[in-house]
């Protein structure tokens, strides 16, 4: 874990700078058009939340640096963990299920695509792993990580009952018209199980020192 405030600030500034380009891209700025459906995409919403958290972390880190306080980043550790899993959902779902719909050139040459689906998610996860305080998570936090994605799914599906034109379903696995309710529920259920499992892998990483100490005591 890196407790040097200067290193933390440099990393956070780079992330925040890139996130500004990501936000502009999500609104359609780099395509010279306005994306009126920006608020429907989980990619955008999850990145916005992570960006907001990182800006707050940067402010707190600068404040502690000015007070000559060293140490790990400890801003809202539980919420930070929720954001990690939330942005991991964005990264994996897009790159595994959705990226195949686009060309390689589109993936790597579209600024917002590369930033929001790969670079910023990886940077946020690295920030948590390398700079943030660990050992504070509760055993049930990986389940709580599902709250925000579930709220998003519910909002999209409820909205689809009333909106029948324009962009109704931002992702194919939420398309009730094509998959039926059973198909959508099956996709969502599988994704939830997968991400609970991933959540506990991250939980184990977070508690590695504690788990190692318990293991040594048992031996």
C-alpha positions, 0 to 999 in steps of 0.5 A, a space after each residue: 500500500 502506498 501512503 505517500 500523499 504526493 503519489 496519491 495526489 498525482 494519480 488522483 489528478 491524472 484520473 480526474 483529468 481523464 474523467 473530464 474527457 470521459 464526461 465530455 465524451 459521454 455527452 457526445 462532445 467528441 462526435 460534435 453532437 449531443 447524446 440525449 440518452 446519456 443518462 440511460 447508460 450504466 457505463 456513464 452513471 457508474 463512471 460519474 459516481 466514481 469520478 465524483 468520489 475521486 474528486 472528493 478523495 483528491 480534495 481530502 488528500 490535498 488537505 491532509 498533505 497540507 497538514 503533513 499527514 501521511 497514510 492511506 486514502 480512507 475516504 468512505 471505505 465501504 462506499 469506495 468498495 461499492 464503487 469498485 464493484 460497480 465500475 468493475 461491472 461496467 468494465 467486464 460486461 462491456 468488454 465481454 458482452 458488448 464490445 464484440 458489436 464494434 470494430 477494433 478501430 471503434 474500440 481503441 480510437 473512440 476516446 470516450 469508449 476507451 476511457 469509460 470502459 477500460 482506462 478509467 475503470 482500471 485506474 479506479 480499481 488500481 487506486 483502491 488496491 494500491 492507495 486505499 486503506 483496507 481491512 474495514 469491509 464487513 462480510 456482507 458488503 459484497 452483497 450490498 454492492 449489488 444495490 446500485 446495479 439493481 436500482 439501475 435495472 429496475 429503473 430501466 425496466 419500469 421506464 420501458 413500461 411507459 416509453 415505447 419510442 427512442 432508446 428504450 433498452 440501452 443493453 440487449 440483455 435488458 430487452 424484454 421485447 426480445 428476450 422476454 421477462 424470463 430471459 432478462 431475469 436469467 441474464 441479470 441473475 447470472 450477472 449478480 451471482 458472478 459479481 457477488 463471487 468477484 466481490 468476495 474475491 476483492 473482500 478477501 484481498 481487502 482482508 488479506 492481512 487479517 486472514 493471514 494472521 488468523 491462518 498463522 494463529 490456527 497453525 
